[in-house]
Amino acid sequence: MIANEGNKDATRLASAGCLGEFCAFLPDEELSAVLVQHLLADVSGIDWMVRHGRSLALSVAINVAPRRLCASKFCDSVQAMTFSNSTADRIPIAVSGIQGMGFLMKHYIEDEGRNLPAKLMSLFIKCLQNPSSDIKLIAEKMIWWANKEPLPPLDPQIIKPILKTLLDNTKDKNTSVRAYSDQAIVNLLKMREGESVLQAVCKILDGASIELLNESCRRSLKKLASQADSSEMIDGTILT
């Protein structure tokens, strides 16, 4: 059903979500079969809606079972497919790929400490600079979500290039892109917990970026940091 090629988007979304959730509970042999035969299978020549269903299921699986999918046996293939999905020409596939990247980011923050794989970081920056507002917006949402409390902060050197790109997006013509850029910055800098991360990052920022950050703090970031974080759901396969 995740390969539904008709117009029933809801069927594809719900089926992909269910399959992804199952990946947390399947025996190792069955999980391997699902990954190899479906979620990580070659996408050459297949209909884009089939690929969309697979990419959705893979992103959900990363969310619910990151340690299983990021084990040495599957890690490289899972990352490669997620990165490939995130740069797909079709926006729905790219969106689900970027969601998968966000779930990977959260996994690395939880399990690997303050660092991220270079490829993951560079792709997030590329997505934040994408001409499509839809792509920018989902990248910002996933950075916001992956850096929610009580997760520890990333290393300042990792934060720096992501922050600089988010600051550029605070000037975007799209209102939603601007708003979620602010949300992502507040969580990335752990501003609800104080200013220690912000100050550490400022020490390695260039003058122009510091000026833009200070302007954003005065305009919206400090006010946003004084409010409770949003509880918005980011799993698009949960139908309401």
C-alpha positions in Angstrom: 0.0 0.0 0.0 3.0 2.4 0.4 3.4 1.9 -3.4 -0.1 3.3 -4.0 0.1 5.0 -7.4 -3.4 6.4 -7.4 -4.6 9.6 -6.0 -5.2 8.3 -2.5 -2.4 10.2 -0.7 -4.0 9.5 2.7 -3.6 5.7 2.1 0.0 6.1 1.1 0.8 8.3 4.1 -0.9 6.1 6.7 0.5 2.9 5.2 4.0 4.3 5.2 3.6 5.4 8.8 2.5 2.0 9.9 5.3 0.2 8.1 7.9 2.6 9.5 6.5 2.0 13.0 6.7 -1.8 12.6 10.4 -1.5 12.0 10.9 -0.9 15.7 9.4 -4.3 16.5 10.2 -6.6 13.6 12.6 -9.5 14.2 16.1 -8.8 12.8 15.6 -11.0 9.8 12.2 -9.5 8.8 13.6 -6.0 9.4 16.5 -6.7 7.0 14.1 -8.0 4.4 11.9 -4.9 4.6 14.9 -2.6 4.3 16.7 -4.4 1.5 13.6 -5.3 -0.6 11.7 -2.0 -0.1 12.9 1.0 1.9 16.6 0.8 0.7 15.9 -0.8 -2.7 17.0 0.8 -6.0 14.7 3.6 -7.0 15.8 3.8 -10.6 12.8 3.9 -13.0 10.1 3.5 -10.4 7.1 5.8 -10.2 7.6 8.8 -8.0 4.7 8.0 -5.8 6.2 4.6 -5.0 9.4 6.3 -4.1 7.4 8.7 -1.9 5.8 5.9 0.0 9.2 4.3 0.6 10.8 7.5 1.7 8.0 8.2 4.2 8.3 4.8 5.7 12.1 5.1 6.0 11.9 8.5 7.7 9.4 7.1 10.3 11.5 4.0 10.8 14.5 6.3 11.6 12.4 8.2 14.1 11.1 5.2 16.0 14.1 2.8 15.7 17.2 4.9 15.1 19.6 2.6 16.8 18.4 -0.4 14.8 18.6 1.5 11.5 21.9 3.2 12.3 23.6 -0.1 13.3 26.7 -0.8 11.3 24.9 -3.3 9.0 22.5 -0.7 7.6 24.0 2.7 8.6 25.7 3.7 5.4 22.7 2.6 3.2 20.1 4.3 5.4 22.1 7.6 5.4 22.7 7.4 1.6 19.0 6.8 0.8 17.9 9.5 3.2 20.3 12.0 1.7 19.2 11.0 -1.8 15.6 11.4 -0.9 16.3 14.9 0.5 17.6 16.1 -2.8 14.9 14.6 -5.0 13.2 16.7 -7.6 9.7 15.9 -6.3 9.0 18.1 -3.3 7.0 15.4 -1.3 10.0 13.0 -1.6 12.5 15.7 -0.6 10.3 16.7 2.4 10.2 13.2 3.7 14.0 12.9 3.1 14.6 16.1 5.1 12.4 14.7 7.9 14.6 11.7 7.9 17.7 13.9 8.2 16.1 15.6 11.2 15.5 12.3 12.9 19.1 11.4 12.1 20.3 14.7 13.6 18.4 13.9 16.9 19.9 10.4 17.0 23.4 11.8 16.6 22.8 14.5 19.3 21.6 11.8 21.7 24.1 9.1 20.9 27.2 10.8 19.5 27.3 13.9 21.7 27.9 17.3 20.2 28.9 16.4 16.6 27.2 15.6 13.3 28.4 13.9 10.2 29.7 16.5 7.8 27.4 15.3 5.0 24.3 15.7 7.2 25.3 19.2 8.2 26.1 20.3 4.6 22.8 19.0 3.3 20.9 20.8 5.9 22.6 24.0 4.9 21.8 23.3 1.3 18.2 22.7 2.1 18.0 26.0 4.1 19.3 27.8 1.0 16.9 26.1 -1.4 14.8 28.4 -3.6 11.7 26.5 -2.5 10.0 27.8 0.6 8.6 24.3 1.3 12.1 22.9 1.4 13.5 25.7 3.6 10.5 25.4 6.0 10.8 21.7 6.6 14.6 22.0 7.1 14.0 24.7 9.7 11.3 22.6 11.4 13.5 19.6 11.7 16.4 21.6 13.1 13.9 23.1 15.6 12.6 19.7 16.5 15.9 17.9 16.7 17.3 20.5 19.1 14.3 20.7 21.5 15.0 20.5 25.3 16.3 18.5 27.1 18.8 17.5 24.4 22.3 18.8 24.8 23.7 21.6 22.5 25.7 20.9 19.5 29.4 22.0 19.4 29.7 25.7 18.6 31.7 24.9 15.4 28.8 22.7 14.2 26.2 25.4 15.1 28.1 28.2 13.4 27.4 27.4 9.7 23.8 26.3 10.4 23.1 29.5 12.4 24.6 31.7 9.7 22.2 30.2 7.1 19.2 30.5 9.5 20.0 34.1 10.1 19.9 34.7 6.4 16.4 33.1 6.4 15.2 35.6 9.0 15.1 38.1 6.1 13.2 35.7 3.8 10.1 37.1 2.0 8.1 34.1 3.2 6.5 34.8 6.6 6.5 31.1 7.7 10.2 30.7 6.7 11.1 33.7 8.8 9.0 32.5 11.8 10.5 29.0 11.8 14.0 30.3 11.3 13.5 32.1 14.6 12.2 29.0 16.2 15.1 26.9 15.0 17.7 29.5 16.2 16.2 29.6 19.7 16.4 25.8 20.1 19.8 25.6 18.3 21.2 28.1 20.8 19.3 26.7 23.8 18.1 30.2 24.5 15.3 29.0 26.9 18.1 27.6 29.1 20.2 30.8 29.2 22.8 32.5 27.0 25.8 30.3 27.5 25.6 28.7 24.1 24.8 32.0 22.4 27.8 33.6 23.9 30.1 30.6 23.0 28.9 30.8 19.4 29.3 34.6 19.2 33.0 34.2 20.0 33.5 32.5 16.7 31.1 34.4 14.5 32.1 37.1 12.1 31.0 40.7 12.7 28.2 40.8 10.2 26.6 37.6 11.6 26.9 39.0 15.2 25.2 42.1 14.1 22.4 40.2 12.4 22.0 37.9 15.5 21.8 40.8 17.8 19.2 42.4 15.6 17.2 39.2 15.6 17.5 38.9 19.4 16.1 42.4 19.8 13.3 41.9 17.3 12.0 38.4 18.2 14.4 35.8 19.6 14.5 36.9 23.3 10.7 37.2 23.4 10.3 33.8 21.7 12.8 32.3 24.2 10.7 33.6 27.1 7.7 31.6 25.9 7.0 27.8 26.0 8.2 25.9 23.0 5.7 24.8 20.4 4.3 21.3 20.6 3.6 21.0 16.9 3.8 17.4 15.5 6.2 16.9 12.6 5.2 13.3 11.5 3.1 13.9 8.4 2.0 10.2 8.3 -0.3 10.7 11.4 -3.6 11.6 10.0 -6.0 13.8 12.0 
